Amino acid sequence: MQSIGLEAGEAIEHRMVNNAIEKAQRKVEGHNFDIRKNLLEFDDVSNDQRQVIYQQRRELMGADDISETIVAIREEVLAELFSEYVPPQSIEEQWDIPGLEQALQTEYSSIQPIGQWLKEEDSLNEDTLFQRIHDQVVAEYQQKGEKWAQQGVDIRMVEKQIMLQILDQRWKEHLATMDHLRTSIHLRAYAQKQPKQEYKRESFELFQELLANIKRDVVRLLSRVQIETPEEVEEAERKRRELAEQRMRYTHAEASALESQSQTAQPQRPEVSKPDTFVRSERKVGRNEPCPCGSGKKYKQCHGKAA
């Protein structure tokens, strides 16, 4: 400012300064606009997914009976599971029947002797086998619904509550995953890739995985969930208390045994006799007195040096 003849406190009205400030402000505003634009493009990806999930949730909240949805989801999930162990358009030697039986029992609590069916019936092929497995899973689920109805439990309400809980839980986990992806996606630029395109591609894959996981979790939980009778609850509570008491007794017994072992294994310390007190029988020679040896020197300069 001194070069253009301005003093302290004087208003800046020089054209060169005004142009420099205007250019700097234009650059800063353009940079901020690019940041907001980039942020908005990332938010649009999450917003599209959010609208899909919220639409599904609103439909669930407004529906009293979602049995048709459950039926469609179950058929889709079973078909996916079946294709993992029985590849499409494959021969019987390529089928993993023990793995399919184990998966049905573990995931959906359905015990099906598929290997025995294939030995007894030569007419079973890929399509008829899947239909038979599907029909048995549906029949077992219908029997569960009838049993719950006798106990006063509405299975339609259970289906709705379970699907809402799984939808909310999986959506929260998906949002956390998206945040992690968004934080690190800019590193893709080092590999000569567009971060925005990579984010859109991977977020779409994550969203597809989210929808598939929701369907699998709903069918799995509805197939495995059981309602206990009051007698079963009391029996389970009694066993829990007995197990807790056994653990408590075992803990006390183990602690007592360890304490007794430590006492028996502790070595006894030998008795240490106290040292006798030294008592001088002769008079103590002063440092400035003549040395008793008869040299004529002071005691501190003769035999008293070492002392």
C-alpha positions, 0 to 999 in steps of 0.5 A: 500500500505504501507503493501506491501512496496510501496511508494507514486508515485510508479507504482502498479505492485503487483500480488495481487493488479492486481488480485483484480482490475481484479476481481472488473472490471469483476464484474462491467462489468458483472453488466453493461451487465445485465443492458443492457440486461434487458433494451434490453428485455424491449425495444424489447417489445415496438419495436415489437408494434412500428413496427406494428403501423408504418406498419399501418401508412405507409399503410395509408400514401401510400393509396388513398382510405381506404374505404375497411378498414373503412367498415371492421372496422365498421362491427367489431365495430358494432358487438362488440357493438351489443354483449354488449346489445344482448348477443350471443345465448340469448333469447329476454328477455335478450336483452337490446334494449333501451340501444342499441338504446341509444348507437347507437344514442350517439356513431354513431348518428344513430336513429333506432327504434329497439323496434318498429321493434321487435314488428312489425316483429316477424321474427327478430332474433339475426342475422337479427337484427344485419344485419338490424342495420348494413345496416342502419348505412352504408346507413346513412354513404353513404348519408353523403358521397353523401352530402359532394360530393355535397359540394366539400368535398372528404370523402375518404380524410377525412377518411384518415386524421381522421384515421391518427390523431387518430392513432398518438394520441392513439399511443402517449398515449400508449407510456406514459402508457407503460413508467408508467408500466415500471417504476412500474413493478419491484414492482411485484417481491415482489409478487413472480412474474417475472417482465419481464413476467408481463411486456410482458403480460400487455403490450400485453393487453394494445396493444390490447386495443390500437388497439380496441380504434383506431377502435372505435374512427375512426368509432365514429368520422366518424359517428358523424362528420359534415361539416357546410355550410357557412350559418351555420358557419355565424349563429353559429358565430352570436349566439356566439357573441350575447351570449358573449354580453349578458354575458358582459351586465350581468357582468356589471349589476351585478358589478354595483348592487354589487357596489351600494349595498356596498355603501348603506350598508356601515355604516357611521362613527360617527364624533369624536370630537377632545380632548381639549388641556390641559393648565397649570394654575400654575407654574410647580414645579421642581423635586429638589424644595421644595415640596409645601406641606410644608414637607421640602422634595424635590418634587421628594422625596415627592409628586413627586414620583408618577409623 
